[in-house]
Amino acid sequence: MSETPKNPSPADLDRMSDEELVRLGTELDEVDVKFREARWPEGVETRAEKRAARTVTIWFALSALFGLAFAAVYIFWPWEHKGEGEAGHALYTAYTPLLGLTIGLSILFLGFGAVQFTKKFVPEEISVQTRHDGPSSDVDRRTIVAELNDSWKSSTLGRRKVMGGFLGASVGLIGLSAILPLGGMIKNPWKRGPMTVAGDGTLHTTGWTLASDTRPDGLPPEKVYLGRDTAKVFPDGHPPAGQGRLERIHIDDLSTGALESVFPLPASAIGNFTEDMHSIHGTRNAVMLIRFRPEDAARVIKRKGQENFNYGDLYAFSKICTHLGCPTSLYEQQTHRFLCPCHQSQFDALEYAKPVFGPAARALPQLPIAVDNEGYLVANGDFIEPVGPAFWERRS
Ligand code: FES
């Protein structure tokens, strides 16, 4: 082997073999290799080496398998909420644990494989390097590439195609697992599902749409009460049959000046805990019911076309901010303003909840309300416009 020049010219560098470049690199980096020994003799593959390769391959294969299982569970497992007693409840409750189990095992087996691979195939080496500052020179860059090539070759991973393939698959699938959950955010906003207490899945409906006489599913309107969330909890998590979480609100229940969040409670679903939870979780369902003081009620300015949406001094406005959809749940009684905590939009409750400050540009939609013959508050139809932020098909 020729002597390694200390200050090689570009022509010298072109002439040098990878081995010479590696040696040059270590010398220039002031790396002192104290000890280096390959794990296995070169040229022959012993039975022990084959056994070691098989073990590492199995770890990587298991990692890839569980990575694949994670993707399959994420895509195909029935994840839609099923309440206690509903068909499919057991499968639904297994969804999250299965995601954790599969991705956890995939990462664990990748770790086992990596540790085993390092112990069994990467040459044993002890080197000492003196640290120094400064940018890398051309020589450094060329030599580091040569060193990396040398590591790749000496690790034998290049010629172990199956092991390398499974390692690549494992790393790729684990990387995929970081991206896959974003898939849950991709939704077809036009896809219409069955009309439920949470709407039909499009941006135009809410649970209150059940009270509309022009329901998108063509069915007749239902009687939908304004439901108060009692936040009832049951000791073992199982509500007794016939017990719900939402309760109807009587016209006398709300004191003057009070505000309360309410949710759609269809008459057919009273006492159904699961339906109540679907209603509370309906992303566009929450409504603020407010009873103005008589002196304030006298100053209310109604929006054109919504003159009969209130019932006396009771008014109901969507709680979903028309800027980006946060809950506008703060009410300042002295100024009669609803405040959205996200970007500080303010809406004037005495003037059909029109925006008076902040980035929101549209009023909070008003829900028409009435009182039934028992004195309970009900929706007198649906909102006449979509609730929440603007979207491409909105005209108002
Ligand atoms: S979401 Fe309400 S102000 Fe931005």
Residues whose N, C-alpha, C, O or C-beta is under 5 A from the ligand:
A	BS01	FES	C321 H323 L324 G325 C326 C340 C342 H343 Q344 S345
